[in-house]
Amino acid sequence: MFFPIRTDRQLHHTPWINYGLIGLNAVLFFIRDVHASKQMIDHQLDPLAPQLLQFITYQFLHADLSHLIGNMLFLFVFGNSVEDRLGKLGFLSFYLAGGVLAGLGHCWVETVPVIGASGSVAAVTGAYLALFPMSNVTIGYWFVFIGAFEVSSIVLIFFQIGHNVVMHLLGAPGVAYMAH
């Protein structure tokens, strides 16, 4: 398993909006986990009967703890720098718009409902590439051994895009790869 740990970009401002989004996603996950799953059904994005509010609410629901942790890890690693560059309002607007566009894309190619911040996080990750293509990202790995290595952000993000397209074309179930 591969996962980003950090980037080499120094921040100039505290990314409060990014921290808030991470916290909100976590709080809503644990609140939703305690309450009935009907709330999740009402707020997921259903491509067969999409409702306007669902294009926002689906971004803050996660299927399980690993889904939440994966999305929030990528958001933390890449979102801090993007907020630093775009500013607080610009970052929040970009994050939410990225999720809406990912939701529209999902509705265009899929028929199953979707939840998760993956589309928003993928937009932020793409913005990181556009804004900081020459930065380096430290990647952790965990197989038989545990370790880390550094890679150019452009290599990492193009690898992620390729992986998501291939997984979608292979019909891998359970993940909205094209929303990524």
N, C-alpha and C positions, 0 to 999 in steps of 0.2 A: 504494500500500500504506500502511495506517495501523497504528501500533503505539504502545502506551503507553511513555512515557519515565520519568515520575515523578509523584508526587502532592505536594500541598502540606502533607501531614500530617507533623508532626515526631515522631520516634520518642523514646521514653523509655528503651527497653532495646534491647540488641543482639539481633536476631532469629536466634539461633544455629540453631534448629530449621529455619527457612526456608532458611538458608544450607546446612545439612546436607542437606535434601531436594533442593535444586538440585544440590549436589555429587554426591549419590548417584545422581540421575537421569543426570547427565553421565558418571560413572564406569561405571555399568551400560550406558549406550549404547555407550561405546567398548569395553568388555569384550565385550558382545554382538556388536558389529560385527566383532571379531577372530575370534570363535568361530563355530561352525556355527549356521545359522538354526534348527536343530531346537530349541534352547533357547527361542527366541522362540515357536515353535509350542506348546511345552509350557506356556508361561507366559502366553500370550494368553488373553483371556476369550472362550470359545466359547459363544454363546447356545444352540446345539443340544445341548451336553454340558458345561454349566458345572460346574466343580469349586470347592469352597470357597476354596482357596488362590489360585486364579486371580483372585478378586475383589480381591486385594491385588497380586499379581505383575504384572498387566496395567498397573497404574498406573505402573510404573517402566520400561516398554519404549517405545521410539519408533521409528517407521518409518524416519525419515531425520533428517539434521541440522537441516533447517528445522522439522520437527515438534518436535524437542527444543528448539531455540532459541525458537520461538514460545511454547511452554508455559512454559519457564523464565523468559522475559521477563515474561509476565503474572504468574507466581508471584512473581518478585522485586518488581515494582512494587506489587502488591496484598497479597502475603503478609506482607511486613515489618510493615505496619500492623496486619494482622489478628492476627499473633502478638503484637505489642506489646499489643494489647487483651485477647486471650484467654489469654495466658500460654503457656509452652512446651508443657506436657502438653495443655492445652486445644486449642492450635493443631494439634498433631500428631494428636490424636484426631479433630478436625474435618476435617482434610485427608484422612485415611484413610477416615473415614465418608463424606465427600463422594464419594470415588472408588468406594466400595462401592455407594452409592445410584445413582450414575451408571451403574455396571455393571449393576445391576438394571434400571434404565430401558432401557438398551441391549438387554438380553436380552428385555425385554418387547416392543420394537418392531422389532427387527432379527434377522436370522438369520446375518449374517456376523461372524466374530471381530473383536475390537477390541483395540488396544493404545494406551497413552499416558496421560499425566497430565491430559488435557483435562477430564475430569469432576471431578477433585480441584481443579484450577485454577479451573474454573467455579464450584465451590462456594465457594472462597476469594474469588473476584471478587464473587460474590453477597453473601458476608458483609461484604466491604468496603462495598458499597452500603448494607446494612442498618446497619452501624456508623458510617459516615461519609458520609451522603448529601449533605451540603453541601460536601464537599471538592472541590477541582479537580484534574484530571488533565491533564498535558501530553502531547499526542499528537504524535508525529512522523509525517511523511508523505514518501513518495518516489514521485513520478511522473516528470514531466519536470523538476520542481523538487524540491528538498529543503527542508523547513522544519518548523515546529512551531506548534501553537496550543494554547490551554488550553480545556478544556470541563468542565462540571460532571460529577461522577462519575455522577450519576443519569442524565444524558443518555447518556453513553457506555455504561453497562451496559445500559440499556433498548435502545439501538441494537444492541448485541451479541446480546441475547436475540432481538430481532426478526429480525436477520440469520440466526441459527441456525435459527429456526422456519421462515422462508421457504426457506432452502436445503434443509432436510429435506423440506418439502412439495414442492419442485421436484424432489426425488429426486437431488440432486447427489451423485455417487459419491465414495468414497474418504475421507470424513470422517464421524465419528459425531456429526452435528450435534445430535441429541437428548441425547447424553451431555453436551454443553456446557450 
